[in-house]
């Protein structure tokens, strides 16, 4: 793979992750999944989304490889793709010291 192709692929991956994190609904879904795996039905109910809307948001997260899913009978159960996913979205959500950086 050429250097240019590598950079293009890397930047495309970052853009996909950025898109996945750009929705408050998707962030809430990641927060819920950070607490443990859940079915699409449970996620939709807890996030106050329709089943179709929750499924669409989860597909964006799957495309970014932030979540994984398994079919269990009639249910699809989601979980975080890796522990680092929870850390990634939590980093900007941490409260900051308002005096930090002031001299």
Backbone torsions as a table, in degrees:
resi	resn	phi	psi	omega
1	UNK	NA	133.3	-179.7
2	UNK	-72.2	162.7	178.1
3	UNK	-59.3	-43.1	-179.8
4	UNK	-62.9	-45.0	-179.7
5	UNK	-63.7	-39.4	177.9
6	UNK	-61.5	-47.4	-180.0
7	UNK	-63.2	-42.3	179.1
8	UNK	-60.0	-43.8	179.9
9	UNK	-65.7	-42.1	179.2
10	UNK	-62.0	-47.4	-179.3
11	UNK	-65.6	-35.3	176.9
12	UNK	-64.3	-39.5	177.3
13	UNK	-63.3	-44.7	177.8
14	UNK	-61.0	-40.4	179.4
15	UNK	-64.7	-39.3	178.5
16	UNK	-64.2	-42.4	178.2
17	UNK	-66.6	-42.4	177.7
18	UNK	-59.3	-42.5	177.6
19	UNK	-62.1	-42.4	-178.7
20	UNK	-63.4	-34.4	-178.4
21	UNK	-88.1	-2.5	-173.1
22	UNK	-84.6	4.0	-178.6
23	UNK	-119.2	129.0	175.9
24	UNK	-58.6	-34.5	178.9
25	UNK	-65.9	-41.7	179.1
26	UNK	-67.8	-35.9	176.4
27	UNK	-63.9	-39.4	177.5
28	UNK	-65.1	-40.5	177.5
29	UNK	-61.7	-41.1	176.7
30	UNK	-63.8	-39.4	177.5
31	UNK	-61.1	-46.2	179.1
32	UNK	-62.6	-41.8	-179.9
33	UNK	-71.8	-23.3	173.7
34	UNK	-66.2	-19.8	177.8
35	UNK	-89.6	-12.2	179.1
36	UNK	144.9	161.6	-178.2
37	UNK	-67.4	151.2	-177.7
38	UNK	-149.5	156.0	175.1
39	UNK	-78.8	163.0	177.0
40	UNK	-58.6	-41.4	179.6
41	UNK	-59.2	-46.1	180.0
42	UNK	-64.2	-43.5	179.9
43	UNK	-62.3	-45.0	179.7
44	UNK	-60.1	-46.1	-178.5
45	UNK	-64.0	-47.4	-176.7
46	UNK	-67.7	-31.2	-179.2
47	UNK	-91.3	-3.7	-179.6
48	UNK	68.6	34.9	-179.6
49	UNK	-112.8	157.5	170.3
50	UNK	-70.8	160.1	178.8
51	UNK	-60.4	-42.3	-179.9
52	UNK	-64.0	-41.9	-179.4
53	UNK	-67.3	-44.4	178.0
54	UNK	-60.7	-43.6	179.4
55	UNK	-61.2	-41.2	179.4
56	UNK	-64.4	-43.4	178.0
57	UNK	-63.9	-40.6	179.7
58	UNK	-65.8	-32.8	177.0
59	UNK	-65.5	-38.9	176.4
60	UNK	-62.8	-42.7	178.5
61	UNK	-65.9	-35.6	176.9
62	UNK	-67.0	-41.8	178.9
63	UNK	-60.7	-31.4	177.6
64	UNK	-86.2	2.3	-179.3
65	UNK	59.5	31.3	178.8
66	UNK	-90.6	-22.0	176.5
67	UNK	-132.7	158.8	175.0
68	UNK	-127.0	160.3	-180.0
69	UNK	-140.2	156.7	174.1
70	UNK	-134.3	142.3	173.7
71	UNK	-90.4	124.3	178.9
72	UNK	-125.3	97.8	-174.9
73	UNK	67.0	-122.8	179.4
74	UNK	-91.3	-5.9	-175.5
75	UNK	-101.8	149.4	170.4
76	UNK	-108.8	123.9	-177.4
77	UNK	-109.5	131.4	-178.9
78	UNK	-108.8	153.2	174.1
79	UNK	-148.7	164.6	176.0
80	UNK	-64.0	146.0	179.9
81	UNK	-69.3	-28.4	179.3
82	UNK	-164.9	155.8	178.9
83	UNK	-59.1	-29.4	-179.5
84	UNK	-64.2	-23.1	178.9
85	UNK	-62.2	-44.3	179.9
86	UNK	-63.6	-42.3	178.5
87	UNK	-63.7	-39.2	-178.9
88	UNK	-59.5	-48.2	-176.0
89	UNK	-79.4	-25.4	179.7
90	UNK	-74.5	-27.7	-175.9
91	UNK	-54.6	-52.2	179.0
92	UNK	-72.6	-16.3	-177.5
93	UNK	-84.0	-12.6	-179.8
94	UNK	-66.1	138.8	175.9
95	UNK	-62.2	141.2	179.2
96	UNK	-105.2	148.1	175.8
97	UNK	-71.8	118.8	-174.8
98	UNK	-65.4	-19.4	179.4
99	UNK	-94.1	-1.4	-178.7
100	UNK	-62.9	135.5	176.3
101	UNK	84.7	-1.4	178.2
102	UNK	-99.6	138.8	-175.8
103	UNK	-104.5	NA	NA
